[in-house]
Amino acid sequence: MQELINSLIEKTGISQEQAHKVLDTVKDFVKEKFPMMAGAVDNLLGGDAKPGESAKPEGGSDFLSEAKDKLSGLFGG
């Protein structure tokens, strides 16, 4: 998840705290609109991790990179 936070910071110029809020907002939105995906969203994006906490799912950064690539199309990236 930190890789995605860093990407948000780099591409938008927002602070780390703001990037976490953006990611939390997106996670909450997806979980609300697609409740059957709540567990997958938590596994993919680290559940309720806060700044400085590690919540990397099994599979490490390869898993996150692959998921980020797949999800980027959903959000216009």
PARO-403446 format. One record per residue (C-alpha): residue in one letter; x, y, z. Coordinates in Angstrom, 3 decimals, decimal comma, padded with zeros to 6 digits. Example, Ala and Ser with C-alpha at 12.3 -4.5 7.8 and 13.67 -1.06 7.14 Angstrom:
> A/012,300/-004,500/007,800 .
> S/013,670/-001,060/007,140 .
This chain:
> M/000,000/000,000/000,000 .
> Q/002,894/002,346/000,658 .
> E/003,829/002,147/-003,010 .
> L/000,352/003,401/-003,930 .
> I/000,557/006,139/-001,264 .
> N/003,917/007,232/-002,676 .
> S/002,471/007,267/-006,182 .
> L/-000,437/009,462/-005,055 .
> I/001,985/011,859/-003,368 .
> E/004,297/011,999/-006,392 .
> K/001,573/012,449/-008,992 .
> T/-000,605/014,909/-007,106 .
> G/001,723/016,757/-004,729 .
> I/-000,497/016,040/-001,723 .
> S/000,821/015,175/001,732 .
> Q/001,140/011,623/003,026 .
> E/-001,807/012,205/005,371 .
> Q/-003,930/013,451/002,464 .
> A/-002,906/010,449/000,354 .
> H/-004,020/008,114/003,148 .
> K/-007,353/009,931/003,321 .
> V/-007,785/009,582/-000,444 .
> L/-007,015/005,885/-000,315 .
> D/-009,316/005,359/002,674 .
> T/-012,093/007,193/000,826 .
> V/-011,646/005,033/-002,273 .
> K/-011,547/001,850/-000,169 .
> D/-014,730/002,835/001,691 .
> F/-016,471/003,744/-001,574 .
> V/-015,603/000,452/-003,255 .
> K/-016,602/-001,549/-000,168 .
> E/-019,916/000,322/000,068 .
> K/-020,785/-000,073/-003,618 .
> F/-019,459/-003,639/-003,909 .
> P/-019,846/-005,244/-000,451 .
> M/-018,952/-008,672/-001,808 .
> M/-015,473/-007,271/-002,499 .
> A/-014,858/-005,882/001,012 .
> G/-012,492/-008,672/002,021 .
> A/-010,575/-008,438/-001,239 .
> V/-010,271/-004,656/-000,905 .
> D/-008,951/-005,018/002,648 .
> N/-006,471/-007,692/001,536 .
> L/-005,398/-005,705/-001,493 .
> L/-005,092/-002,292/000,115 .
> G/-004,238/-003,243/003,656 .
> G/-007,486/-002,935/005,580 .
> D/-007,435/-000,073/008,054 .
> A/-003,691/000,608/008,093 .
> K/-002,730/004,114/009,152 .
> P/000,344/006,118/008,175 .
> G/003,496/004,311/009,214 .
> E/001,796/000,939/009,698 .
> S/002,584/-001,995/007,470 .
> A/-000,319/-003,991/006,107 .
> K/001,211/-005,800/003,164 .
> P/-000,745/-008,912/002,143 .
> E/000,991/-012,181/001,386 .
> G/002,738/-011,943/-001,939 .
> G/004,401/-008,625/-001,212 .
> S/004,981/-005,849/-003,669 .
> D/004,501/-008,056/-006,751 .
> F/000,913/-008,634/-005,667 .
> L/000,387/-004,920/-005,043 .
> S/001,990/-003,919/-008,322 .
> E/-000,177/-006,333/-010,253 .
> A/-003,310/-005,190/-008,445 .
> K/-002,431/-001,533/-008,951 .
> D/-002,009/-002,140/-012,670 .
> K/-005,394/-003,840/-012,869 .
> L/-007,179/-001,228/-010,770 .
> S/-005,631/001,788/-012,477 .
> G/-007,974/001,386/-015,423 .
> L/-010,971/001,671/-013,099 .
> F/-009,893/005,070/-011,861 .
> G/-008,684/006,597/-015,111 .
> G/-004,999/005,848/-014,505 .
